[in-house]
Amino acid sequence: MKSIIIYAVYLMTILNLNQLHSQVTSLWNSDTSFCFYTSDSNAENLIATKVIFDSELTKEEILDSVASYLSNTYFIPRHKYYEGKQNISITIMDITTIDLPNKKHSIATVDIDDPDKICMGTYFQGSAGGRITFLMLVANFMQPQLKYPLLDGLIILYNNTELKVMDHIGLEGLISEREIDSIVRQAVKY
């Protein structure tokens, strides 16, 4: 009897894993399953939370929602030193569409408005902090888990200026979704 119960639990586990794999595959290949990404408590990995946008929203409206989400969740100064400082806001400056014969490519320019330069002392510093900031910005704006990512390229400005090369964060120049594809796939699995 004990072996029958163990075998039944084994079968249910396999069934659940297959069902989970099916759900992840369907999410990954979906046209409409957007995710908001956050970091885990150790600021080492992304965690994906599925969100549903109204199908009538334009790409610009979705990107504005993502900018608002990041401004109001991730880029909130958390240290006492930053009390009374101006909030960090993110603005979509431009979305350029490049029409090619087989596909339209979208490249967005995003500005991080940080008058008190809080990001330079916190979000852009350190290996873990710089990496998770890079992932949060790129994954949330590009949505590479979609069958057709929201953006094909991303340019991030800081206080209306192109970022220079920094040690721990690769936000300079044109960023492609390929740079984070495997990390986002891992986040969507969980």
Secondary structure, DSSP 8 states (H G I E B T S, - for coil): -HHHHHHHHHHHHHHHHHHHHHHHHHHHT-SS-EEEEEE-TTSSSEEEEEE---TT--HHHHHHHHHHHHHHHTT---SGGGTTS---EEEEEEEEEEE-SS-EEEEEEEEEE-TT-HHHHTTTSSHHHHHHHHHHHHHHHH-TTSSS-S-SEEEEEETTEE----SS---SSEEEGGGTHHHHHHHHH-
